[in-house]
Amino acid sequence: MVYPHGIVYDFESYLDKAKSYKLTVDLTYENVHVPISVSVGDTVDNKPTHICDADTKDLITSFMHL
């Protein structure tokens, strides 16, 4: 089955080197990817939507409620 419509999204993030943490004795994360923006497009409306928010939780919430 072929669907006539599609949705695409792209998150942009930065590496926060201040957020290192030790997960186990042998595994330490030296930095964390922190999402800062997302772009959403679809084949129905040719105008993409851009969301930018420094608060990660607010960014994801806004993305999920599009």
HTML snippet that shows the backbone in 3Dmol.js (N, CA, C, O; Angstrom):
<script src="https://3Dmol.org/build/3Dmol-min.js"></script>
<div id="view" style="width:600px;height:400px;position:relative"></div>
<script>
const pdb = `
ATOM      1  N   MET A   1       0.842  -1.169   0.000  1.00  0.00           N
ATOM      2  CA  MET A   1       0.000   0.000   0.000  1.00  0.00           C
ATOM      3  C   MET A   1       0.890   1.236   0.000  1.00  0.00           C
ATOM      4  O   MET A   1       1.871   1.303   0.741  1.00  0.00           O
ATOM      5  N   VAL A   2       0.550   2.199  -0.820  1.00  0.00           N
ATOM      6  CA  VAL A   2       1.292   3.457  -0.902  1.00  0.00           C
ATOM      7  C   VAL A   2       0.411   4.554  -0.314  1.00  0.00           C
ATOM      8  O   VAL A   2      -0.749   4.713  -0.693  1.00  0.00           O
ATOM      9  N   TYR A   3       0.983   5.300   0.613  1.00  0.00           N
ATOM     10  CA  TYR A   3       0.255   6.408   1.226  1.00  0.00           C
ATOM     11  C   TYR A   3       0.566   7.693   0.462  1.00  0.00           C
ATOM     12  O   TYR A   3       1.728   7.947   0.145  1.00  0.00           O
ATOM     13  N   PRO A   4      -0.444   8.507   0.161  1.00  0.00           N
ATOM     14  CA  PRO A   4      -0.218   9.708  -0.652  1.00  0.00           C
ATOM     15  C   PRO A   4       0.407  10.877   0.114  1.00  0.00           C
ATOM     16  O   PRO A   4       0.832  11.855  -0.502  1.00  0.00           O
ATOM     17  N   HIS A   5       0.470  10.793   1.434  1.00  0.00           N
ATOM     18  CA  HIS A   5       0.985  11.908   2.228  1.00  0.00           C
ATOM     19  C   HIS A   5       2.149  11.451   3.107  1.00  0.00           C
ATOM     20  O   HIS A   5       2.267  10.276   3.453  1.00  0.00           O
ATOM     21  N   GLY A   6       2.980  12.386   3.446  1.00  0.00           N
ATOM     22  CA  GLY A   6       4.109  12.090   4.308  1.00  0.00           C
ATOM     23  C   GLY A   6       4.418  13.242   5.237  1.00  0.00           C
ATOM     24  O   GLY A   6       4.123  14.397   4.931  1.00  0.00           O
ATOM     25  N   ILE A   7       5.017  12.922   6.378  1.00  0.00           N
ATOM     26  CA  ILE A   7       5.441  13.922   7.362  1.00  0.00           C
ATOM     27  C   ILE A   7       6.924  13.687   7.638  1.00  0.00           C
ATOM     28  O   ILE A   7       7.358  12.552   7.835  1.00  0.00           O
ATOM     29  N   VAL A   8       7.686  14.764   7.649  1.00  0.00           N
ATOM     30  CA  VAL A   8       9.111  14.678   7.970  1.00  0.00           C
ATOM     31  C   VAL A   8       9.429  15.681   9.075  1.00  0.00           C
ATOM     32  O   VAL A   8       8.789  16.727   9.178  1.00  0.00           O
ATOM     33  N   TYR A   9      10.420  15.353   9.896  1.00  0.00           N
ATOM     34  CA  TYR A   9      10.852  16.278  10.933  1.00  0.00           C
ATOM     35  C   TYR A   9      12.354  16.155  11.117  1.00  0.00           C
ATOM     36  O   TYR A   9      12.948  15.123  10.803  1.00  0.00           O
ATOM     37  N   ASP A  10      12.958  17.211  11.625  1.00  0.00           N
ATOM     38  CA  ASP A  10      14.397  17.248  11.823  1.00  0.00           C
ATOM     39  C   ASP A  10      14.695  18.043  13.081  1.00  0.00           C
ATOM     40  O   ASP A  10      14.373  19.228  13.165  1.00  0.00           O
ATOM     41  N   PHE A  11      15.311  17.388  14.059  1.00  0.00           N
ATOM     42  CA  PHE A  11      15.726  18.054  15.286  1.00  0.00           C
ATOM     43  C   PHE A  11      17.153  18.553  15.139  1.00  0.00           C
ATOM     44  O   PHE A  11      17.997  17.877  14.552  1.00  0.00           O
ATOM     45  N   GLU A  12      17.417  19.731  15.668  1.00  0.00           N
ATOM     46  CA  GLU A  12      18.774  20.264  15.771  1.00  0.00           C
ATOM     47  C   GLU A  12      19.129  20.303  17.251  1.00  0.00           C
ATOM     48  O   GLU A  12      18.287  20.617  18.092  1.00  0.00           O
ATOM     49  N   SER A  13      20.368  19.986  17.562  1.00  0.00           N
ATOM     50  CA  SER A  13      20.783  19.961  18.963  1.00  0.00           C
ATOM     51  C   SER A  13      22.228  20.435  19.081  1.00  0.00           C
ATOM     52  O   SER A  13      22.940  20.581  18.088  1.00  0.00           O
ATOM     53  N   TYR A  14      22.631  20.667  20.308  1.00  0.00           N
ATOM     54  CA  TYR A  14      24.019  21.039  20.576  1.00  0.00           C
ATOM     55  C   TYR A  14      24.576  20.102  21.641  1.00  0.00           C
ATOM     56  O   TYR A  14      23.824  19.490  22.398  1.00  0.00           O
ATOM     57  N   LEU A  15      25.893  19.999  21.691  1.00  0.00           N
ATOM     58  CA  LEU A  15      26.552  19.171  22.700  1.00  0.00           C
ATOM     59  C   LEU A  15      26.828  20.007  23.934  1.00  0.00           C
ATOM     60  O   LEU A  15      27.539  21.010  23.868  1.00  0.00           O
ATOM     61  N   ASP A  16      26.276  19.603  25.038  1.00  0.00           N
ATOM     62  CA  ASP A  16      26.513  20.292  26.301  1.00  0.00           C
ATOM     63  C   ASP A  16      27.569  19.505  27.072  1.00  0.00           C
ATOM     64  O   ASP A  16      27.283  18.454  27.645  1.00  0.00           O
ATOM     65  N   LYS A  17      28.777  20.024  27.077  1.00  0.00           N
ATOM     66  CA  LYS A  17      29.894  19.334  27.730  1.00  0.00           C
ATOM     67  C   LYS A  17      29.846  19.459  29.242  1.00  0.00           C
ATOM     68  O   LYS A  17      30.575  18.756  29.942  1.00  0.00           O
ATOM     69  N   ALA A  18      29.000  20.344  29.760  1.00  0.00           N
ATOM     70  CA  ALA A  18      28.882  20.517  31.212  1.00  0.00           C
ATOM     71  C   ALA A  18      28.009  19.435  31.836  1.00  0.00           C
ATOM     72  O   ALA A  18      27.992  19.292  33.058  1.00  0.00           O
ATOM     73  N   LYS A  19      27.286  18.676  31.025  1.00  0.00           N
ATOM     74  CA  LYS A  19      26.368  17.669  31.547  1.00  0.00           C
ATOM     75  C   LYS A  19      26.949  16.260  31.428  1.00  0.00           C
ATOM     76  O   LYS A  19      26.298  15.370  30.881  1.00  0.00           O
ATOM     77  N   SER A  20      28.143  16.053  31.924  1.00  0.00           N
ATOM     78  CA  SER A  20      28.707  14.705  31.913  1.00  0.00           C
ATOM     79  C   SER A  20      28.226  13.954  33.153  1.00  0.00           C
ATOM     80  O   SER A  20      28.029  14.541  34.217  1.00  0.00           O
ATOM     81  N   TYR A  21      28.045  12.655  32.992  1.00  0.00           N
ATOM     82  CA  TYR A  21      27.630  11.849  34.137  1.00  0.00           C
ATOM     83  C   TYR A  21      28.110  10.420  33.964  1.00  0.00           C
ATOM     84  O   TYR A  21      28.301   9.936  32.848  1.00  0.00           O
ATOM     85  N   LYS A  22      28.298   9.768  35.079  1.00  0.00           N
ATOM     86  CA  LYS A  22      28.790   8.401  35.099  1.00  0.00           C
ATOM     87  C   LYS A  22      27.598   7.461  35.211  1.00  0.00           C
ATOM     88  O   LYS A  22      26.916   7.427  36.236  1.00  0.00           O
ATOM     89  N   LEU A  23      27.351   6.692  34.141  1.00  0.00           N
ATOM     90  CA  LEU A  23      26.214   5.792  34.098  1.00  0.00           C
ATOM     91  C   LEU A  23      26.498   4.500  34.864  1.00  0.00           C
ATOM     92  O   LEU A  23      25.662   4.037  35.639  1.00  0.00           O
ATOM     93  N   THR A  24      27.666   3.926  34.647  1.00  0.00           N
ATOM     94  CA  THR A  24      28.111   2.726  35.374  1.00  0.00           C
ATOM     95  C   THR A  24      29.570   2.922  35.740  1.00  0.00           C
ATOM     96  O   THR A  24      30.153   3.973  35.474  1.00  0.00           O
ATOM     97  N   VAL A  25      30.137   1.931  36.335  1.00  0.00           N
ATOM     98  CA  VAL A  25      31.555   2.007  36.710  1.00  0.00           C
ATOM     99  C   VAL A  25      32.427   2.145  35.465  1.00  0.00           C
ATOM    100  O   VAL A  25      33.446   2.836  35.483  1.00  0.00           O
ATOM    101  N   ASP A  26      32.018   1.480  34.383  1.00  0.00           N
ATOM    102  CA  ASP A  26      32.829   1.464  33.161  1.00  0.00           C
ATOM    103  C   ASP A  26      32.343   2.425  32.077  1.00  0.00           C
ATOM    104  O   ASP A  26      32.997   2.546  31.041  1.00  0.00           O
ATOM    105  N   LEU A  27      31.214   3.112  32.281  1.00  0.00           N
ATOM    106  CA  LEU A  27      30.658   3.966  31.238  1.00  0.00           C
ATOM    107  C   LEU A  27      30.367   5.362  31.764  1.00  0.00           C
ATOM    108  O   LEU A  27      29.561   5.548  32.675  1.00  0.00           O
ATOM    109  N   THR A  28      31.044   6.340  31.166  1.00  0.00           N
ATOM    110  CA  THR A  28      30.829   7.744  31.514  1.00  0.00           C
ATOM    111  C   THR A  28      30.495   8.521  30.253  1.00  0.00           C
ATOM    112  O   THR A  28      31.219   8.450  29.261  1.00  0.00           O
ATOM    113  N   TYR A  29      29.395   9.263  30.296  1.00  0.00           N
ATOM    114  CA  TYR A  29      29.047  10.150  29.195  1.00  0.00           C
ATOM    115  C   TYR A  29      29.736  11.484  29.443  1.00  0.00           C
ATOM    116  O   TYR A  29      29.554  12.100  30.493  1.00  0.00           O
ATOM    117  N   GLU A  30      30.528  11.926  28.474  1.00  0.00           N
ATOM    118  CA  GLU A  30      31.282  13.165  28.616  1.00  0.00           C
ATOM    119  C   GLU A  30      30.477  14.389  28.210  1.00  0.00           C
ATOM    120  O   GLU A  30      30.807  15.504  28.615  1.00  0.00           O
ATOM    121  N   ASN A  31      29.433  14.205  27.422  1.00  0.00           N
ATOM    122  CA  ASN A  31      28.576  15.311  27.006  1.00  0.00           C
ATOM    123  C   ASN A  31      27.207  14.749  26.637  1.00  0.00           C
ATOM    124  O   ASN A  31      27.032  13.536  26.527  1.00  0.00           O
ATOM    125  N   VAL A  32      26.250  15.635  26.449  1.00  0.00           N
ATOM    126  CA  VAL A  32      24.870  15.241  26.168  1.00  0.00           C
ATOM    127  C   VAL A  32      24.350  16.054  24.987  1.00  0.00           C
ATOM    128  O   VAL A  32      24.594  17.258  24.908  1.00  0.00           O
ATOM    129  N   HIS A  33      23.631  15.399  24.064  1.00  0.00           N
ATOM    130  CA  HIS A  33      22.936  16.116  22.995  1.00  0.00           C
ATOM    131  C   HIS A  33      21.695  16.766  23.599  1.00  0.00           C
ATOM    132  O   HIS A  33      20.862  16.085  24.198  1.00  0.00           O
ATOM    133  N   VAL A  34      21.574  18.062  23.444  1.00  0.00           N
ATOM    134  CA  VAL A  34      20.432  18.799  23.960  1.00  0.00           C
ATOM    135  C   VAL A  34      19.659  19.378  22.774  1.00  0.00           C
ATOM    136  O   VAL A  34      20.174  20.252  22.076  1.00  0.00           O
ATOM    137  N   PRO A  35      18.429  18.907  22.535  1.00  0.00           N
ATOM    138  CA  PRO A  35      17.665  19.456  21.410  1.00  0.00           C
ATOM    139  C   PRO A  35      17.291  20.913  21.655  1.00  0.00           C
ATOM    140  O   PRO A  35      16.936  21.301  22.769  1.00  0.00           O
ATOM    141  N   ILE A  36      17.378  21.717  20.588  1.00  0.00           N
ATOM    142  CA  ILE A  36      17.070  23.140  20.724  1.00  0.00           C
ATOM    143  C   ILE A  36      16.017  23.597  19.721  1.00  0.00           C
ATOM    144  O   ILE A  36      15.344  24.601  19.957  1.00  0.00           O
ATOM    145  N   SER A  37      15.859  22.879  18.603  1.00  0.00           N
ATOM    146  CA  SER A  37      14.840  23.261  17.632  1.00  0.00           C
ATOM    147  C   SER A  37      14.400  22.048  16.828  1.00  0.00           C
ATOM    148  O   SER A  37      15.087  21.028  16.769  1.00  0.00           O
ATOM    149  N   VAL A  38      13.229  22.193  16.207  1.00  0.00           N
ATOM    150  CA  VAL A  38      12.710  21.142  15.334  1.00  0.00           C
ATOM    151  C   VAL A  38      11.974  21.804  14.178  1.00  0.00           C
ATOM    152  O   VAL A  38      11.313  22.829  14.350  1.00  0.00           O
ATOM    153  N   SER A  39      12.097  21.209  13.003  1.00  0.00           N
ATOM    154  CA  SER A  39      11.356  21.638  11.819  1.00  0.00           C
ATOM    155  C   SER A  39      10.481  20.483  11.382  1.00  0.00           C
ATOM    156  O   SER A  39      10.922  19.335  11.351  1.00  0.00           O
ATOM    157  N   VAL A  40       9.237  20.791  11.045  1.00  0.00           N
ATOM    158  CA  VAL A  40       8.271  19.770  10.640  1.00  0.00           C
ATOM    159  C   VAL A  40       7.668  20.183   9.309  1.00  0.00           C
ATOM    160  O   VAL A  40       7.258  21.330   9.127  1.00  0.00           O
ATOM    161  N   GLY A  41       7.619  19.239   8.384  1.00  0.00           N
ATOM    162  CA  GLY A  41       7.010  19.490   7.092  1.00  0.00           C
ATOM    163  C   GLY A  41       6.135  18.323   6.690  1.00  0.00           C
ATOM    164  O   GLY A  41       6.304  17.208   7.183  1.00  0.00           O
ATOM    165  N   ASP A  42       5.200  18.583   5.793  1.00  0.00           N
ATOM    166  CA  ASP A  42       4.348  17.508   5.295  1.00  0.00           C
ATOM    167  C   ASP A  42       3.985  17.775   3.844  1.00  0.00           C
ATOM    168  O   ASP A  42       4.238  18.858   3.319  1.00  0.00           O
ATOM    169  N   THR A  43       3.392  16.782   3.205  1.00  0.00           N
ATOM    170  CA  THR A  43       3.043  16.908   1.796  1.00  0.00           C
ATOM    171  C   THR A  43       1.687  17.572   1.579  1.00  0.00           C
ATOM    172  O   THR A  43       1.339  17.895   0.444  1.00  0.00           O
ATOM    173  N   VAL A  44       0.917  17.782   2.642  1.00  0.00           N
ATOM    174  CA  VAL A  44      -0.389  18.440   2.517  1.00  0.00           C
ATOM    175  C   VAL A  44      -0.217  19.952   2.485  1.00  0.00           C
ATOM    176  O   VAL A  44      -0.752  20.625   1.604  1.00  0.00           O
ATOM    177  N   ASP A  45       0.531  20.485   3.448  1.00  0.00           N
ATOM    178  CA  ASP A  45       0.792  21.923   3.545  1.00  0.00           C
ATOM    179  C   ASP A  45       2.268  22.128   3.227  1.00  0.00           C
ATOM    180  O   ASP A  45       3.126  21.648   3.968  1.00  0.00           O
ATOM    181  N   ASN A  46       2.576  22.816   2.165  1.00  0.00           N
ATOM    182  CA  ASN A  46       3.973  22.974   1.742  1.00  0.00           C
ATOM    183  C   ASN A  46       4.761  23.968   2.582  1.00  0.00           C
ATOM    184  O   ASN A  46       5.922  24.244   2.278  1.00  0.00           O
ATOM    185  N   LYS A  47       4.150  24.514   3.636  1.00  0.00           N
ATOM    186  CA  LYS A  47       4.822  25.487   4.482  1.00  0.00           C
ATOM    187  C   LYS A  47       5.340  24.769   5.741  1.00  0.00           C
ATOM    188  O   LYS A  47       4.534  24.288   6.538  1.00  0.00           O
ATOM    189  N   PRO A  48       6.661  24.686   5.935  1.00  0.00           N
ATOM    190  CA  PRO A  48       7.182  23.992   7.123  1.00  0.00           C
ATOM    191  C   PRO A  48       6.942  24.789   8.408  1.00  0.00           C
ATOM    192  O   PRO A  48       6.801  26.012   8.384  1.00  0.00           O
ATOM    193  N   THR A  49       6.900  24.073   9.511  1.00  0.00           N
ATOM    194  CA  THR A  49       6.751  24.670  10.838  1.00  0.00           C
ATOM    195  C   THR A  49       8.088  24.557  11.562  1.00  0.00           C
ATOM    196  O   THR A  49       8.710  23.495  11.550  1.00  0.00           O
ATOM    197  N   HIS A  50       8.531  25.634  12.187  1.00  0.00           N
ATOM    198  CA  HIS A  50       9.788  25.648  12.935  1.00  0.00           C
ATOM    199  C   HIS A  50       9.484  25.988  14.393  1.00  0.00           C
ATOM    200  O   HIS A  50       8.764  26.943  14.682  1.00  0.00           O
ATOM    201  N   ILE A  51      10.034  25.206  15.288  1.00  0.00           N
ATOM    202  CA  ILE A  51       9.870  25.461  16.716  1.00  0.00           C
ATOM    203  C   ILE A  51      11.265  25.550  17.329  1.00  0.00           C
ATOM    204  O   ILE A  51      12.107  24.683  17.097  1.00  0.00           O
ATOM    205  N   CYS A  52      11.500  26.587  18.099  1.00  0.00           N
ATOM    206  CA  CYS A  52      12.775  26.761  18.788  1.00  0.00           C
ATOM    207  C   CYS A  52      12.481  27.095  20.245  1.00  0.00           C
ATOM    208  O   CYS A  52      11.728  28.027  20.531  1.00  0.00           O
ATOM    209  N   ASP A  53      13.072  26.337  21.168  1.00  0.00           N
ATOM    210  CA  ASP A  53      12.845  26.573  22.585  1.00  0.00           C
ATOM    211  C   ASP A  53      14.063  26.067  23.360  1.00  0.00           C
ATOM    212  O   ASP A  53      14.504  24.936  23.156  1.00  0.00           O
ATOM    213  N   ALA A  54      14.593  26.885  24.227  1.00  0.00           N
ATOM    214  CA  ALA A  54      15.757  26.495  25.030  1.00  0.00           C
ATOM    215  C   ALA A  54      15.394  25.445  26.080  1.00  0.00           C
ATOM    216  O   ALA A  54      16.261  24.697  26.533  1.00  0.00           O
ATOM    217  N   ASP A  55      14.126  25.385  26.467  1.00  0.00           N
ATOM    218  CA  ASP A  55      13.668  24.385  27.430  1.00  0.00           C
ATOM    219  C   ASP A  55      13.302  23.112  26.672  1.00  0.00           C
ATOM    220  O   ASP A  55      12.334  23.100  25.911  1.00  0.00           O
ATOM    221  N   THR A  56      14.063  22.047  26.874  1.00  0.00           N
ATOM    222  CA  THR A  56      13.876  20.799  26.146  1.00  0.00           C
ATOM    223  C   THR A  56      12.476  20.226  26.320  1.00  0.00           C
ATOM    224  O   THR A  56      11.874  19.767  25.350  1.00  0.00           O
ATOM    225  N   LYS A  57      11.956  20.245  27.530  1.00  0.00           N
ATOM    226  CA  LYS A  57      10.616  19.688  27.771  1.00  0.00           C
ATOM    227  C   LYS A  57       9.550  20.470  27.015  1.00  0.00           C
ATOM    228  O   LYS A  57       8.632  19.872  26.454  1.00  0.00           O
ATOM    229  N   ASP A  58       9.655  21.789  26.991  1.00  0.00           N
ATOM    230  CA  ASP A  58       8.687  22.615  26.255  1.00  0.00           C
ATOM    231  C   ASP A  58       8.799  22.372  24.747  1.00  0.00           C
ATOM    232  O   ASP A  58       7.787  22.357  24.046  1.00  0.00           O
ATOM    233  N   LEU A  59      10.015  22.181  24.247  1.00  0.00           N
ATOM    234  CA  LEU A  59      10.232  21.910  22.833  1.00  0.00           C
ATOM    235  C   LEU A  59       9.552  20.605  22.433  1.00  0.00           C
ATOM    236  O   LEU A  59       8.837  20.564  21.431  1.00  0.00           O
ATOM    237  N   ILE A  60       9.763  19.547  23.197  1.00  0.00           N
ATOM    238  CA  ILE A  60       9.161  18.252  22.886  1.00  0.00           C
ATOM    239  C   ILE A  60       7.644  18.318  23.015  1.00  0.00           C
ATOM    240  O   ILE A  60       6.930  17.747  22.191  1.00  0.00           O
ATOM    241  N   THR A  61       7.142  19.007  24.038  1.00  0.00           N
ATOM    242  CA  THR A  61       5.695  19.152  24.206  1.00  0.00           C
ATOM    243  C   THR A  61       5.083  19.880  23.010  1.00  0.00           C
ATOM    244  O   THR A  61       4.047  19.461  22.496  1.00  0.00           O
ATOM    245  N   SER A  62       5.710  20.958  22.569  1.00  0.00           N
ATOM    246  CA  SER A  62       5.212  21.705  21.406  1.00  0.00           C
ATOM    247  C   SER A  62       5.241  20.834  20.154  1.00  0.00           C
ATOM    248  O   SER A  62       4.316  20.881  19.343  1.00  0.00           O
ATOM    249  N   PHE A  63       6.290  20.047  19.997  1.00  0.00           N
ATOM    250  CA  PHE A  63       6.405  19.149  18.848  1.00  0.00           C
ATOM    251  C   PHE A  63       5.299  18.091  18.865  1.00  0.00           C
ATOM    252  O   PHE A  63       4.714  17.798  17.822  1.00  0.00           O
ATOM    253  N   MET A  64       5.011  17.528  20.004  1.00  0.00           N
ATOM    254  CA  MET A  64       4.008  16.471  20.117  1.00  0.00           C
ATOM    255  C   MET A  64       2.583  17.003  19.916  1.00  0.00           C
ATOM    256  O   MET A  64       1.683  16.240  19.565  1.00  0.00           O
ATOM    257  N   HIS A  65       2.374  18.308  20.137  1.00  0.00           N
ATOM    258  CA  HIS A  65       1.035  18.878  20.002  1.00  0.00           C
ATOM    259  C   HIS A  65       0.810  19.591  18.668  1.00  0.00           C
ATOM    260  O   HIS A  65      -0.155  20.342  18.526  1.00  0.00           O
ATOM    261  N   LEU A  66       1.676  19.367  17.709  1.00  0.00           N
ATOM    262  CA  LEU A  66       1.469  19.973  16.373  1.00  0.00           C
ATOM    263  C   LEU A  66       0.309  19.325  15.680  1.00  0.00           C
ATOM    264  O   LEU A  66      -0.021  19.694  14.553  1.00  0.00           O
TER     265      LEU A  66
END
`;
const viewer = $3Dmol.createViewer("view");
viewer.addModel(pdb, "pdb");
viewer.setStyle({}, {cartoon: {color: "spectrum"}});
viewer.zoomTo();
viewer.render();
</script>
